[in-house]
Amino acid sequence: MLTTYEEIEAEWERLAANLGPKCPPEGKATVTAWMQHTAKLPVTARCMHCGGLMSITDYGESWTVSCPCGRSKDTIKGL
């Protein structure tokens, strides 16, 4: 389990390298925010559009990750 911001950043870099050009630009903020949340760290990931902090809504087995402007929003399920 990832427990530090550094481990989360390294994991994001590994995931992005595996996805290559299929990785959407908003992906970093969304996935990093989710990983920070699941590690029980304060979320520091910011939207690339508005610069606002990403927020997580936890539904138990799914999560909505969003930003203040709404342009970076995604749902993560089944992890």
C-alpha atoms as a printed R data frame, in Angstrom:
   type eleno elety resid chain resno       x      y       z
1  ATOM     1    CA   MET     A     1   0.000  0.000   0.000
2  ATOM     2    CA   LEU     A     2   1.210  3.478  -0.854
3  ATOM     3    CA   THR     A     3   1.724  5.613   2.236
4  ATOM     4    CA   THR     A     4   3.651  8.743   1.216
5  ATOM     5    CA   TYR     A     5   3.287 11.500  -1.358
6  ATOM     6    CA   GLU     A     6   6.605 10.391  -2.889
7  ATOM     7    CA   GLU     A     7   5.389  6.802  -3.336
8  ATOM     8    CA   ILE     A     8   2.161  8.069  -4.894
9  ATOM     9    CA   GLU     A     9   4.058 10.307  -7.335
10 ATOM    10    CA   ALA     A    10   6.318  7.399  -8.323
11 ATOM    11    CA   GLU     A    11   3.292  5.135  -8.837
12 ATOM    12    CA   TRP     A    12   1.623  7.784 -11.009
13 ATOM    13    CA   GLU     A    13   4.757  8.045 -13.159
14 ATOM    14    CA   ARG     A    14   4.803  4.252 -13.579
15 ATOM    15    CA   LEU     A    15   1.114  4.166 -14.546
16 ATOM    16    CA   ALA     A    16   1.485  7.082 -16.975
17 ATOM    17    CA   ALA     A    17   4.483  5.432 -18.634
18 ATOM    18    CA   ASN     A    18   2.458  2.233 -19.125
19 ATOM    19    CA   LEU     A    19  -0.519  4.121 -20.576
20 ATOM    20    CA   GLY     A    20   1.590  6.303 -22.843
21 ATOM    21    CA   PRO     A    21  -0.444  8.512 -25.191
22 ATOM    22    CA   LYS     A    22  -3.719  6.963 -23.960
23 ATOM    23    CA   CYS     A    23  -3.274  8.813 -20.656
24 ATOM    24    CA   PRO     A    24  -5.567 11.870 -20.539
25 ATOM    25    CA   PRO     A    25  -4.000 15.104 -19.243
26 ATOM    26    CA   GLU     A    26  -6.479 15.273 -16.332
27 ATOM    27    CA   GLY     A    27  -5.489 11.750 -15.325
28 ATOM    28    CA   LYS     A    28  -2.661 12.803 -13.053
29 ATOM    29    CA   ALA     A    29  -4.799 14.989 -10.793
30 ATOM    30    CA   THR     A    30  -7.637 12.461 -10.690
31 ATOM    31    CA   VAL     A    31  -5.559  9.373  -9.950
32 ATOM    32    CA   THR     A    32  -3.145 11.166  -7.616
33 ATOM    33    CA   ALA     A    33  -6.044 12.606  -5.597
34 ATOM    34    CA   TRP     A    34  -7.644  9.161  -5.347
35 ATOM    35    CA   MET     A    35  -4.374  7.548  -4.250
36 ATOM    36    CA   GLN     A    36  -3.810 10.270  -1.646
37 ATOM    37    CA   HIS     A    37  -7.348  9.743  -0.343
38 ATOM    38    CA   THR     A    38  -6.993  5.964  -0.104
39 ATOM    39    CA   ALA     A    39  -3.650  6.419   1.689
40 ATOM    40    CA   LYS     A    40  -5.527  8.634   4.183
41 ATOM    41    CA   LEU     A    41  -3.328 11.613   3.324
42 ATOM    42    CA   PRO     A    42  -4.676 15.142   2.855
43 ATOM    43    CA   VAL     A    43  -5.419 15.590  -0.855
44 ATOM    44    CA   THR     A    44  -2.983 18.053  -2.410
45 ATOM    45    CA   ALA     A    45  -3.662 17.243  -6.101
46 ATOM    46    CA   ARG     A    46  -4.888 20.252  -8.080
47 ATOM    47    CA   CYS     A    47  -6.980 20.602 -11.223
48 ATOM    48    CA   MET     A    48  -4.913 21.476 -14.281
49 ATOM    49    CA   HIS     A    49  -7.685 23.834 -15.458
50 ATOM    50    CA   CYS     A    50  -8.658 25.893 -12.388
51 ATOM    51    CA   GLY     A    51  -5.864 25.068  -9.942
52 ATOM    52    CA   GLY     A    52  -8.425 24.112  -7.291
53 ATOM    53    CA   LEU     A    53  -7.927 21.200  -4.945
54 ATOM    54    CA   MET     A    54  -9.404 17.931  -6.091
55 ATOM    55    CA   SER     A    55 -12.088 16.458  -3.829
56 ATOM    56    CA   ILE     A    56 -13.145 12.866  -3.321
57 ATOM    57    CA   THR     A    57 -16.632 11.518  -2.652
58 ATOM    58    CA   ASP     A    58 -16.300  8.000  -1.275
59 ATOM    59    CA   TYR     A    59 -19.185  5.592  -1.932
60 ATOM    60    CA   GLY     A    60 -17.460  2.523  -0.455
61 ATOM    61    CA   GLU     A    61 -16.650  0.624  -3.653
62 ATOM    62    CA   SER     A    62 -16.540  3.631  -5.971
63 ATOM    63    CA   TRP     A    63 -15.280  7.195  -5.755
64 ATOM    64    CA   THR     A    64 -16.017 10.433  -7.565
65 ATOM    65    CA   VAL     A    65 -13.019 12.703  -7.980
66 ATOM    66    CA   SER     A    66 -13.767 16.289  -8.965
67 ATOM    67    CA   CYS     A    67 -12.515 19.861  -8.866
68 ATOM    68    CA   PRO     A    68 -14.202 23.221  -8.201
69 ATOM    69    CA   CYS     A    69 -14.640 24.080 -11.903
70 ATOM    70    CA   GLY     A    70 -15.964 20.618 -12.815
71 ATOM    71    CA   ARG     A    71 -13.687 20.127 -15.813
72 ATOM    72    CA   SER     A    72 -11.648 17.448 -14.028
73 ATOM    73    CA   LYS     A    73 -14.212 14.895 -12.889
74 ATOM    74    CA   ASP     A    74 -14.180 11.140 -13.016
75 ATOM    75    CA   THR     A    75 -15.577  8.091 -11.251
76 ATOM    76    CA   ILE     A    76 -13.363  5.235 -10.143
77 ATOM    77    CA   LYS     A    77 -15.083  1.878  -9.590
78 ATOM    78    CA   GLY     A    78 -14.181 -1.614  -8.512
79 ATOM    79    CA   LEU     A    79 -10.665 -1.151  -7.188
